[in-house]
Amino acid sequence: MPTLRLISWNLDGLDTRHIDERTEAACQIILARAPDVVFLQEVTQRSFFAHIRPWMQGVGYRSAPTTLTRDSSYGCMMFIRDPLQLISTTRQRFAATQMGRSLIRTVVRWSGQELLLLTAHLESLREGAPERIQQRDVILDALRSHDGPAVFAGDTNLRDAEVAGLNIRDAWELLGSPAQTRFTFDTLTIPNKRGRSRARYDRVFLSDHPDWQPTGLFFLGMEPVVGTRGMFPSDHAGLEVTLTLQ
């Protein structure tokens, strides 16, 4: 039974406070877990070139696409490693976006299948809802149109009402909606930001391919980084998800 492990994490690169220490800590956490695929959001030029790319390439991961876009501050990047074999990768700017958001599509050969990998950081804030909903639909269409197994993971910024009734195969829900991994953005447990905000912005969606199932999901980066005055690696929890094709 083939098993795929992925990590998806918004690294909060736009917050420059202790950005070097926090990014280094995130890279160490990711590489200690050694997933097959890594999806990163809110990657800046500084964090990508100074920290993320050297760490990931140094242990054999391949970036997809090869470099970070300069068209947006909300950069996304994907990394894969053997035995996944890269077939194609593209960065598609969403037609509806005020913030330069885009979707990364990567197709890899995995266990005899063509696996579609998707990541994005969708439009933020309440006023970004119209664009965010259109971006959501682009992702769902991509999942549904791929013949093989497909997975999206990223910071969706989606509110629960924006996905209600859509029959989305959400990994967290398929695993029984465990309370301990409900809020991926939670200032009560990750106090990088002020206020009292709790939301499940970071989500993992699966295609309807037969027997394509999640078997585990847990959080990463839930401890402060040494030397940062109590800051965590990011204001978002990282998600590690295990998927199987039974």
Summary of the structure (lengths in Angstrom):
residues: 246
radius of gyration: 16.6
end to end distance: 5.4
largest distance: 48.2
contacts: 824
relative contact order: 0.19
helix: 24%
strand: 35%
